[in-house]
Amino acid sequence: MTGLRSSQVAAAAGVNLQTLRYYERRGLLTEPDRSLGGHRLYPAEAVTVLRVIKAAQRLGFTLAEVADLLDAGRHRHGRRPDAGLRERAHAKLAEVEAKIADLQVIAGTLRAAVDAGCDDLVACAGEPSCPIPFATIAHETVDAGSG
């Protein structure tokens, strides 16, 4: 029997052995053949699959999403129209763009707080010129408590 042992696959893909085993348990990697001595023997393509998994994670896909994508790739005939990489990447891109928009608002608010010289969150929240939205919340809390 030929194939790569666990340590060879893990090293080539840049993952540790625990990650390799975990992906196998999750079904992301097919269960490898065994040598006569009981050692796992992976096909060379296992390295590619591991690299693809790690790349997809860096792009923001969860392991569950990666598993679905791998499964869709294995069953190309008769798959749902929304199961392919193109549709999933489109949805992930929309999700990432929404996060970027949120982060831009946060960055703008933090920039304004730095520019305003805010050193104390509570003191700043009490100032009408505070750029942090908590100022409005602080005034509402005080007004609600006094009534």
Long-range contacts (C-beta under 8 A, 24 or more apart in sequence): 1-33, 1-35, 1-36, 1-41, 2-41, 3-32, 3-33, 3-35, 3-41, 3-42, 3-43, 3-44, 4-41, 4-42, 4-43, 4-44, 4-46, 4-47, 5-39, 5-40, 5-41, 5-42, 6-39, 6-40, 6-42, 9-42, 9-46, 9-47, 9-50, 10-50, 12-47, 13-46, 13-47, 13-50, 13-51, 13-54, 14-50, 14-51, 14-54, 15-50, 15-54, 20-50, 23-50, 23-53, 26-63, 26-67, 27-67, 28-53, 28-63, 28-66, 28-67, 28-70, 59-89, 59-92, 60-92, 60-95, 60-96, 61-88, 61-92, 65-92, 109-133
